[in-house]
Amino acid sequence: MTADPHDPQAEGASRPEDAARSPEEMADDIAGGVIDDLSRLPAAPADPFEATTDAAETKEALGRLRADATERGERQDATRSFWRELPILVIVALIVAVLIKTFLVQAFYIPSGSMEETLLIGDRVMVNKLSYVFGNPDRGDVIVFDNPSHEGSSESLLGALVRHVGESLGISSPDSALIKRVIATGGETIEIVDNQVLVNGVAIDEPYIGDNANMPKFGPLEVPEGYVFVMGDNRTRGGSHDSRAFGPIPEDDIIGRAFVRVWPPSRWGGL
């Protein structure tokens, strides 16, 4: 089929009026048509570098959002982990406290005036439980020991727990323990004559007792090996219930040596 040369739509057809037009006019028409078609397309960015910068900033912002979300998640996980681990931490702390109290150091509350003026009612002292593991008590040591006059009594589990906590913190004193000063050790002979303590017949120096001491005659008594004779620093009549009443105590009953007064702060000091 042969194209009609008079059909303006025929491909490659030329129009008679085109022959009368200059090449410059025809180029302007073509250019105008192309521009009209291109005007329908989306505008390209004026500056390619600006488009790249915007994309980078968007990526950076997304990165910050992801980092913030991750950090919040980690904080929430840490909080949940803390509350999950808290019961374990409490149990471990209690075990450590019991071990320290049982084998190393324990605080004791002073409930009576039997050690005045060295220790007053309400004072707290720390007791070293390792003092006599590799040694023996010496004269002048302030010791805590099992009360030979104490009779055990039954108590509820809650009562035992409260008592144990109070004793561990040094806010209460166990009824089963006493605190006194070693006056004589195994093999020594003690007696009290004319308001003076004699050990092996020699008066001992006791700067810790007051001027109002009033000691009835006692002894002589030889202290058995493996025992100690203890007295309170309060030497007024009836001021201390000690070995003059219940006799020497076995070294095996000694809990430890009181080595420092920690409460009140105004009375802090060694013993």
C-alpha angles and dihedrals in degrees: 000000000000118000116244107245090208093057107103089203095055112118112253093006118150125215121224091231090057090068091061093052125087121241090245092058092048091050091052091053092050092048092050092053092050091049091050090053094046092051088070092062123091113270114258118227112276090223120033090197090057091054091051091050092051091052091050092050091050091051091048092050091051089050091053091050091051091048092049091049091049091049092050090049092050091050091050091048090050091051092049090046091052093054091046091051097041096088089051091049091050092050092048091048091051091049091050091048091051092048092050092046092047101045112014125023134352133184118232130198118219107228101176143036097245092112098045130169092021093049125020130201108280096025118133123215134187117232123207108216094190096059096100101031090100100016146036132252117267131212109276096030115135105223139182115218142165112284106246090204095053119113116198119241132196119252138175123263091250091049091050091049093050091047092048093051091048093050092046092053092045093239093119135029123232112245087218094065137065133191120217142143124263109242102168135010135209114310095018125115119225132192139159118226128170093352091306129113114228125193115193087348095304124111111240125219112248110177091165096070123085129242091254095070113147111182122171118221113281137179147300092233128168113219112228119238111270092029136094132208112225135191136178120246090236100088098175113121107283091002096124136029102212146129090316085070106029100023131233117335127226115255087230088067093059112111096191148297121286105228107167140025108223103174136092097026091225089063098043111142149111125283 
